[in-house]
Amino acid sequence: METGFSFRLNRKKLLKFLVHFILTVCSIVVVYPFVFMLINSFKTGPEILNYPMYLPKVWTVSGFVKVLSTLNIPILFKNSLLISVSVTLLNVLLNSMVAYALSKLNFPGKNLIFKVVLGSMMIPGILLLIPTYAMLYEWGWVNTYRVLIVPAAVSAYNIFLIRQFLTQIPNDYLDAARIDGCNEFQVFWRMIIPLSKPVLATVAILSFMDSWNDLFRPLLYLRDQSMYTLQLGLYSFKTQIPGQFLEQLWAATTLVTVPVVIVFFFLQRFFIEAFAGVGLK
């Protein structure tokens, strides 16, 4: 009896150790590229070329100084921040409203609309590239901020994600609010929004990261350098840097990456709750 209990206890400890070991290895794999980038941003160009895997022999911020003096970082940051924040806010608001209607309201064609939303996720975006560009060009949107904001304001995936979360919210909560005299907008604003913080934070993270890291659409639509985003500015900067000045490229990459890390750091709890399904208590 005691031997069997000891065996089960040892097996439990072994499984716990294996789980922690696997999670530790996965964490190192995920964190290593960011650490590698951060370390190389404090080296000189020749040292990056010759010793990319080692700590700097002499720590230097010359890469950051040269980037800040060469690139108009405040303007690039302002452009990226304006576009990313606008896309994030619109995604959180509009997608949550659509998801609320598809999950909690009854109206003709609701299931058909949801199927169309899901079906749109199966169409590769590259197939719509030419007609989309032609349409936006005819509207006069090319080389404007709205060409990067309005088309990205609604996402089929985010609608699906929020709708699946909202199905966990009991309808009794909403019915009680309606009995108290709330109209549908008040129910949405006072009940749905507070109860949906985890999934809305998840949508905010995904939308911000997608918009902040986007290079293709700014490269396709923007012409004026004063409207360049950080990614597009970094891409243009990259093609002008000689190999011996790689520290500037690594420093610029670090500056671009830090805001995304900060956003995720502050919202990670909600991100985990949304996917763990523990948003409601």
C-alpha positions in Angstrom: 0.0 0.0 0.0 2.7 2.4 1.0 4.9 1.4 -2.0 2.0 2.1 -4.4 1.3 5.5 -2.9 5.0 6.3 -3.1 5.1 5.3 -6.8 2.1 7.5 -7.6 3.7 10.4 -5.7 7.0 10.0 -7.6 5.2 9.7 -10.9 3.3 12.9 -10.1 6.5 14.7 -9.3 8.1 13.4 -12.5 5.2 14.6 -14.6 5.3 18.0 -12.9 9.0 18.2 -13.6 8.5 17.3 -17.2 5.8 19.9 -17.7 7.9 22.6 -16.1 10.9 21.5 -18.2 9.0 21.7 -21.5 7.5 25.1 -20.6 10.9 26.4 -19.7 12.4 25.2 -23.0 9.5 26.7 -24.9 9.8 30.0 -23.0 13.5 30.1 -23.9 12.8 29.5 -27.6 10.2 32.3 -27.6 12.3 34.8 -25.7 15.6 34.1 -27.3 15.0 36.1 -30.6 14.1 39.2 -28.7 17.1 38.9 -26.4 19.4 38.2 -29.4 18.0 41.4 -31.1 18.4 43.4 -27.9 22.0 42.3 -27.4 23.1 42.9 -31.0 21.6 46.4 -30.9 24.3 47.4 -28.3 27.2 46.1 -30.5 29.2 47.7 -33.3 28.6 46.5 -36.9 31.8 44.5 -37.3 31.2 42.8 -34.0 27.7 41.8 -35.1 29.1 40.3 -38.3 32.0 38.4 -36.5 30.4 37.5 -33.1 26.6 37.6 -33.4 26.1 35.0 -30.7 28.2 36.5 -28.0 27.7 39.3 -25.5 29.1 42.7 -26.6 32.8 43.2 -25.7 32.0 46.9 -25.4 28.4 48.0 -24.8 27.6 51.0 -27.1 24.5 53.0 -27.9 25.9 54.3 -31.2 23.4 52.4 -33.2 20.5 54.1 -31.4 22.2 57.5 -31.7 22.7 57.1 -35.4 19.2 55.8 -36.0 17.6 58.7 -34.1 19.8 61.2 -36.0 19.1 59.6 -39.4 15.5 58.6 -39.3 12.7 60.9 -38.2 11.6 58.6 -35.5 9.0 60.9 -33.8 7.1 61.3 -37.1 7.3 57.5 -37.9 6.2 56.7 -34.4 3.3 59.2 -34.6 2.1 57.8 -37.9 2.3 54.2 -36.7 0.7 55.0 -33.4 -2.1 57.0 -35.1 -2.9 54.1 -37.5 -2.5 51.3 -35.0 -4.5 52.9 -32.2 -7.3 53.9 -34.7 -7.5 50.3 -36.1 -7.4 48.8 -32.6 -10.3 51.0 -31.3 -12.4 50.5 -34.3 -11.8 46.7 -34.2 -12.8 46.5 -30.5 -15.9 48.6 -31.0 -17.3 47.5 -34.4 -16.4 43.8 -34.1 -18.0 43.6 -30.6 -21.2 45.2 -31.9 -21.4 42.8 -34.8 -20.6 39.8 -32.5 -23.2 41.0 -30.0 -25.9 41.1 -32.7 -24.9 37.7 -34.0 -24.8 36.0 -30.6 -27.6 37.7 -28.5 -30.1 39.2 -30.9 -32.7 37.5 -33.0 -33.4 38.7 -36.5 -34.0 37.2 -39.9 -30.8 36.0 -41.7 -28.6 36.0 -38.6 -27.2 32.5 -39.2 -26.7 33.3 -42.9 -24.7 36.4 -42.1 -22.6 34.5 -39.6 -21.9 31.9 -42.3 -20.9 34.6 -44.7 -18.5 36.0 -42.1 -16.9 32.6 -41.6 -16.8 32.0 -45.3 -14.9 35.3 -45.9 -12.1 33.9 -43.7 -11.5 31.1 -46.3 -10.8 33.5 -49.1 -7.0 34.3 -49.5 -6.6 38.1 -49.2 -4.1 38.0 -52.2 -7.0 37.2 -54.5 -8.7 40.5 -53.7 -5.6 42.6 -53.9 -6.0 44.0 -57.4 -9.7 44.8 -57.2 -9.3 46.3 -53.7 -6.4 48.5 -54.9 -8.4 49.6 -58.0 -11.4 50.4 -55.9 -9.5 52.4 -53.3 -7.6 54.2 -56.0 -10.8 55.3 -57.7 -12.0 56.6 -54.3 -8.9 58.7 -54.0 -7.8 56.9 -50.8 -4.3 56.0 -51.9 -1.6 57.9 -50.0 -4.0 58.7 -47.1 -4.3 57.4 -43.6 -7.8 56.1 -44.1 -6.6 53.5 -46.7 -4.8 51.8 -43.8 -7.5 52.3 -41.2 -10.9 51.8 -42.7 -10.4 48.5 -44.5 -8.8 47.1 -41.3 -11.5 48.3 -39.0 -13.5 45.1 -39.2 -12.1 41.6 -39.0 -14.0 38.3 -39.6 -11.7 36.5 -37.2 -12.2 39.0 -34.4 -16.0 38.8 -34.9 -15.8 35.1 -34.6 -13.6 35.3 -31.5 -15.8 37.7 -29.7 -19.0 35.9 -30.7 -17.7 32.7 -29.3 -16.9 34.4 -26.0 -20.3 36.1 -25.8 -22.1 32.8 -26.1 -20.7 32.0 -22.6 -22.6 35.0 -21.1 -26.0 33.9 -19.7 -28.9 35.6 -21.4 -30.5 36.0 -17.9 -28.0 38.9 -17.2 -29.2 40.7 -20.4 -32.9 40.0 -19.7 -32.5 41.5 -16.2 -31.0 44.6 -17.7 -33.8 44.9 -20.2 -36.4 44.5 -17.4 -34.7 47.4 -15.5 -35.4 49.6 -18.5 -32.1 49.4 -20.5 -32.4 49.5 -24.3 -30.2 47.4 -26.5 -27.4 49.9 -26.7 -27.3 50.3 -22.9 -27.3 46.5 -22.5 -24.4 46.3 -24.9 -22.5 49.2 -23.2 -23.2 48.5 -19.6 -23.3 44.7 -19.6 -21.5 43.2 -22.6 -18.5 45.5 -22.6 -17.6 45.0 -18.9 -18.2 41.3 -19.1 -16.1 40.9 -22.3 -12.9 42.6 -21.1 -10.7 39.5 -21.6 -11.7 38.9 -25.2 -11.7 42.6 -26.1 -8.2 42.9 -24.7 -7.2 39.9 -26.8 -8.7 41.6 -29.9 -6.9 44.8 -29.0 -3.6 43.0 -28.7 -4.0 41.2 -32.0 -5.3 44.2 -33.9 -2.5 46.5 -32.6 0.2 44.0 -33.4 -1.1 43.3 -36.8 -1.4 47.0 -37.7 1.9 48.0 -36.0 3.9 45.2 -37.8 2.2 45.7 -41.2 4.7 46.5 -44.0 2.8 45.3 -47.1 -0.1 47.7 -47.0 1.9 50.8 -46.3 4.4 49.8 -49.0 1.5 49.4 -51.4 -0.6 52.4 -50.6 1.7 55.2 -49.2 3.7 57.5 -51.4 4.6 60.5 -49.3 7.6 59.9 -46.9 6.0 62.1 -44.3 3.2 59.5 -44.0 5.6 56.5 -43.7 5.0 54.1 -40.8 7.8 52.7 -38.7 7.9 49.5 -40.6 8.1 51.2 -44.0 10.6 53.7 -42.7 12.7 50.8 -41.3 12.4 49.0 -44.7 13.6 52.0 -46.6 16.4 52.6 -44.0 17.5 48.9 -44.3 18.3 49.2 -48.0 20.6 52.2 -47.4 22.8 50.7 -44.6 26.3 49.3 -45.4 27.1 46.0 -43.8 29.5 47.5 -41.3 26.8 49.6 -39.8 24.4 46.8 -38.9 24.1 48.1 -35.3 21.8 50.8 -36.8 19.5 48.1 -38.2 19.4 46.2 -35.0 18.8 49.4 -33.0 15.9 50.4 -35.3 14.4 46.9 -35.1 14.5 47.1 -31.3 12.8 50.5 -31.3 10.0 49.1 -33.5 9.5 46.0 -31.4 9.4 47.6 -27.9 5.9 49.1 -28.2 4.3 45.7 -29.1 6.1 44.1 -26.1 4.8 46.8 -23.8 1.2 46.5 -25.0 1.3 42.7 -24.6 2.9 43.0 -21.1 0.0 45.2 -19.8 -2.8 43.1 -21.4 -1.4 39.6 -21.1 -3.7 38.7 -18.2 -6.8 39.4 -20.3 -5.3 37.6 -23.3 -4.8 34.4 -21.3 -8.3 34.6 -19.7 -10.0 34.9 -23.1 -8.4 31.7 -24.4 -8.8 29.9 -21.1 -12.5 30.6 -21.0 -12.4 32.1 -17.5 -13.7 35.6 -18.3 -16.9 35.0 -16.4 -17.1 34.1 -12.7 
